[in-house]
Amino acid sequence: MNETPSAAEELSWRKSSYSGGAGGECVEVADCVRAICVRDSKDTSRPAFSVATAAWTAFVSFAAQ
């Protein structure tokens, strides 16, 4: 899925609670209209990409094991 947020779309970006305060290798996620948007926390000016909500849920469930 390639649904990047539009410039007018206000997103509530969040990082994992496991992320350090130094802002190292982190990604931020936000709920988009029909997907989960993902961006690099070190360079938020770059475009975000998106994945289907079901795919993101499967990824997080697998990663939490």
Rosetta blueprint (number, residue, H / E / L):
1 M L
2 N L
3 E L
4 T L
5 P L
6 S L
7 A L
8 A L
9 E L
10 E L
11 L L
12 S L
13 W L
14 R E
15 K L
16 S L
17 S L
18 Y L
19 S L
20 G L
21 G L
22 A L
23 G L
24 G L
25 E L
26 C L
27 V E
28 E E
29 V E
30 A E
31 D E
32 C L
33 V L
34 R L
35 A E
36 I E
37 C E
38 V E
39 R E
40 D E
41 S L
42 K L
43 D L
44 T L
45 S L
46 R L
47 P L
48 A L
49 F E
50 S E
51 V E
52 A E
53 T H
54 A H
55 A H
56 W H
57 T H
58 A H
59 F H
60 V H
61 S H
62 F H
63 A H
64 A L
65 Q L
